[in-house]
Amino acid sequence: MITLHPRFLLLVEDDATIADLLVYNLKRAGYEVFHERDGRAGVHAALSYDIDLVLMDLMLPELDGLAASREIARHKPDLPIIMLTARRDKATILEGFEAGADDYIVKPFDLDELLARISARLKRSTDVPEAEPDVPSPSPVDLMGLTVDSDARVLKGANGETALTPKEFDLLELLLSQPGHLFSREEIVQKVWHHQYSSGSRTLDVHVRQVRARLEEVGAAVTIYATRGVGYRVAGQ
């Protein structure tokens, strides 16, 4: 298969052994790869070049991966970031998502899994709905005093408003599309992350926790309910 438009990845990793292995395999997979060894250089590259996706190590010199991700997300909120970390604790993972990461993978990781996650993230970021002529932009959705502005990705409630990350918005939009409907974990992951559900991944649970916090922050009359081992639904409190 001939790739007419190669995708550009930015790898921010200070471990030379890991970096060399990743750069080699990513190029074999057809990607163009920029490599930086510290957080500040990573931020500069992400903001200076036309990057399609960032692979961000957590422990970096100069500026750690969390701070670097926050800075990138602040200027380029739609640029996908996959965090690479040797730490498995929930607090670190939560910090990563709050810093702007779209996904994470724990070291040591399977290369095929990493490539699959990169492919899924790139597909999601470039999927554009077919344009329909003379169709006005969608207006904000109102539900039980809650307003979701799809253009600004802003959530508004009785206590004010708050911005949502792209992934938080996609998750909430899906759940609000059928209030009260119980979406399975598999269905949510497929529609929001565009890859198969893995029982060992905590990505969905972390994002649900974040969206719940956003709903509480704006004083929403709805929240997200879990059915253990099955999935999630949104309904009034």
Secondary structure as GFF3:
##gff-version 3
##sequence-region A 1 237
A	DSSP	beta_strand	8	12	.	.	.	ID=ss1
A	DSSP	alpha_helix	16	28	.	.	.	ID=ss2
A	DSSP	beta_strand	32	36	.	.	.	ID=ss3
A	DSSP	alpha_helix	39	48	.	.	.	ID=ss4
A	DSSP	beta_strand	53	57	.	.	.	ID=ss5
A	DSSP	alpha_helix	65	75	.	.	.	ID=ss6
A	DSSP	beta_strand	81	85	.	.	.	ID=ss7
A	DSSP	alpha_helix	90	98	.	.	.	ID=ss8
A	DSSP	beta_strand	103	106	.	.	.	ID=ss9
A	DSSP	alpha_helix	111	126	.	.	.	ID=ss10
A	DSSP	beta_strand	141	143	.	.	.	ID=ss11
A	DSSP	beta_strand	146	149	.	.	.	ID=ss12
A	DSSP	beta_strand	154	157	.	.	.	ID=ss13
A	DSSP	beta_strand	160	163	.	.	.	ID=ss14
A	DSSP	alpha_helix	166	176	.	.	.	ID=ss15
A	DSSP	beta_strand	183	184	.	.	.	ID=ss16
A	DSSP	alpha_helix	185	192	.	.	.	ID=ss17
A	DSSP	alpha_helix	203	217	.	.	.	ID=ss18
A	DSSP	beta_strand	222	227	.	.	.	ID=ss19
A	DSSP	beta_strand	231	236	.	.	.	ID=ss20
###
